[in-house]
């Protein structure tokens, strides 16, 4: 599969290395400094790609995704912090017969963790525990709370709507990602935690998503890809 990498930070480097290891071809890399407002995302530049992988910054993602939607180029996006622009981008993807798969997190384990968290939240309904969420990421991560923490909060709040689940965020060190759901009472505490050991887990999931997206049209999430529920 011929891939375009949009963004070449730490995730871009991890994607490039793993893609080559798995027999894919990286046909173009578009770095942030050459792509103000998506200007480098042209048909000539991306014409050889079958799928684009977009891991950039919240302020850059909407413009990038809109341009690739207009080109009809299937795109996997792991950038967070742009969800308010999703309806307009989705309209553009559908109008141009393209495809987009987006997620705040491409770890298979995280999506299993989210489903386990929903089941746990249902069991705690009506019980005398305080609920909370802690997420920790490396110092360079810009958005806080993380997209995954917000997704976790929405999921457990839907399962247990009478309990608040405040989020605490830590930005320090080098951790690729820790998410912790805790239920606390005066005499005991229950914790459900996911810890990413390496960015490789996100790169592997994003490549799996790119392989799956080939030949499809429409807008999907990683959860839908993993567990079904759409088309």
C-alpha positions in Angstrom: 0.0 0.0 0.0 1.3 3.5 -0.9 1.0 5.9 2.0 1.3 9.6 2.5 2.4 10.8 5.9 1.0 14.2 6.8 3.0 15.4 9.8 6.4 14.0 10.7 6.8 14.4 14.4 7.3 11.4 16.8 4.2 9.6 15.5 5.2 10.2 11.9 8.6 8.7 12.5 7.0 5.7 14.2 4.5 5.3 11.4 7.2 5.5 8.7 9.4 2.9 10.4 6.6 0.4 11.0 5.0 0.9 7.5 8.3 0.0 5.8 8.8 -3.0 8.2 5.3 -4.2 7.1 6.0 -4.0 3.4 4.2 -0.7 2.7 5.7 2.2 0.7 5.8 5.7 2.1 5.5 7.7 -1.2 5.5 11.2 0.3 6.0 12.9 3.7 4.5 16.4 4.2 6.1 18.2 7.2 4.4 20.9 9.1 6.7 23.7 8.2 6.1 23.3 4.5 2.3 23.0 4.9 0.8 26.2 6.2 -3.0 26.0 6.0 -2.7 22.7 4.0 -1.0 24.4 1.1 1.3 21.5 0.3 -1.6 19.0 0.0 -2.1 19.0 -3.7 -3.1 16.4 -6.3 0.4 16.4 -7.6 2.0 15.9 -4.2 -0.5 13.2 -3.0 -1.4 11.6 -6.3 0.6 8.5 -5.8 -0.9 7.7 -2.4 -3.6 5.2 -1.7 -4.2 6.3 1.9 -3.0 9.3 3.9 -2.1 9.2 7.6 -2.6 12.6 9.3 -1.0 13.1 12.7 -0.4 16.8 13.1 -1.7 19.5 15.5 -5.3 20.6 16.4 -5.0 23.9 14.6 -3.7 22.3 11.4 -5.9 19.2 11.2 -9.2 20.8 9.9 -7.5 22.4 6.9 -5.5 19.3 6.2 -8.6 17.0 6.3 -10.7 19.4 4.2 -8.1 19.4 1.5 -7.7 15.7 1.4 -11.5 15.3 1.4 -11.7 17.5 -1.7 -9.1 15.2 -3.3 -11.1 12.1 -2.4 -8.0 10.7 -0.7 -8.8 8.1 2.0 -7.4 9.4 5.2 -6.7 8.1 8.7 -6.4 10.9 11.3 -5.1 10.6 14.8 -4.9 14.3 15.6 -7.1 15.4 18.5 -8.8 18.7 19.4 -10.7 19.4 16.1 -14.0 17.7 16.7 -16.0 20.9 16.2 -15.0 20.8 12.6 -16.0 17.2 12.0 -19.6 17.9 10.6 -18.2 20.2 7.8 -15.4 17.7 7.0 -17.8 14.8 6.9 -20.0 16.6 4.4 -16.9 17.3 2.2 -15.8 13.6 2.4 -19.2 12.4 1.4 -19.6 14.9 -1.4 -16.3 13.9 -3.0 -16.7 10.1 -2.5 -13.8 10.0 -0.1 -13.2 8.2 3.2 -12.0 9.2 6.6 -11.3 7.2 9.7 -10.6 9.3 12.8 -9.9 8.5 16.4 -8.2 10.2 19.4 -6.4 6.9 20.1 -5.4 4.0 17.8 -4.5 1.5 20.5 -6.6 -1.6 20.3 -6.1 -2.0 24.0 -7.5 1.4 24.7 -10.7 0.6 22.9 -11.1 -2.7 24.9 -10.4 -0.6 28.0 -13.2 1.8 27.1 -15.6 -1.1 26.8 -14.5 -2.5 30.1 -15.0 0.9 31.7 -18.6 1.1 30.5 -19.3 -2.3 31.9 -17.7 -1.3 35.2 -19.7 2.0 35.3 -23.0 0.1 35.0 -22.1 -2.0 38.0 -21.3 1.0 40.1 -24.6 2.8 39.5 -26.2 3.8 42.7 -23.2 2.8 44.9 -21.4 5.1 47.3 -18.1 5.7 45.5 -16.5 8.8 44.0 -15.6 8.5 40.3 -12.6 10.2 38.7 -10.4 10.0 35.6 -6.6 10.7 35.6 -4.7 11.0 32.3 -0.9 11.5 32.0 1.1 12.3 28.8 4.5 13.5 27.8 5.3 17.2 28.4 5.0 18.1 24.6 1.4 17.0 24.3 -0.6 20.2 23.6 -4.3 19.3 24.4 -5.5 18.6 27.9 -7.6 16.7 28.7 -6.6 14.2 26.1 -9.1 13.1 23.5 -9.1 9.6 25.0 -9.9 11.0 28.5 -12.9 12.9 27.1 -14.1 9.8 25.2 -13.8 7.8 28.5 -15.7 10.5 30.4 -18.5 10.5 27.9 -18.7 6.7 27.8 -18.9 6.2 31.6 -21.2 9.2 32.1 -23.6 7.7 29.6 -23.5 4.4 31.6 -23.8 6.1 35.0 -25.3 9.6 34.4 -25.8 10.5 38.1 -22.1 10.3 39.0 -19.6 13.0 38.1 -16.3 11.9 36.6 -13.9 14.8 36.8 -10.7 14.6 34.7 -7.2 15.4 36.0 -4.4 15.9 33.4 -0.7 15.7 33.9 1.8 16.9 31.3 5.3 15.9 32.3 8.1 13.5 31.3 7.9 11.1 28.4 4.9 8.8 28.9 3.1 8.1 25.6 -0.2 7.8 27.6 -1.7 6.6 30.8 -5.5 6.6 31.5 -7.0 5.7 34.8 -10.6 5.3 35.9 -10.9 5.2 39.7 -13.8 4.6 42.1 -12.9 5.7 45.6 -14.7 5.2 49.0 -13.5 5.7 52.6 -12.4 2.0 52.9 -11.4 0.8 49.4 -10.5 1.9 45.9 -11.0 0.2 42.5 -8.9 1.2 39.5 -9.1 0.4 35.9 -5.9 1.5 34.0 -4.5 1.5 30.5 -0.8 2.3 30.0 0.8 2.6 26.6 4.4 1.3 26.7 5.4 2.8 23.3 4.1 4.8 20.4 4.4 1.6 18.4 0.9 0.6 19.7 -0.6 3.7 18.1 1.3 3.3 14.9 0.3 -0.4 14.6 -3.4 0.6 15.0 -3.2 3.4 12.5 -1.7 1.1 9.9 -4.4 -1.5 10.6 -6.9 1.3 10.0 -5.3 2.4 6.8 -5.4 -1.2 5.5 -9.1 -1.5 6.4 -10.1 1.9 4.9 -8.8 1.1 1.4 -11.8 0.7 -0.9 -14.3 2.1 1.5 -16.2 5.3 1.4 -17.7 7.5 4.2 -16.6 8.5 7.7 -15.7 5.9 10.4 -14.2 5.7 13.8 -11.6 3.2 15.0 -14.2 1.7 17.4 -16.5 1.1 14.4 -13.7 -0.6 12.6 -12.9 -2.9 15.5 -16.4 -3.8 16.7 -18.7 -3.1 13.8 -22.0 -1.1 14.0 -21.7 0.8 10.8 -22.2 -0.3 7.2 
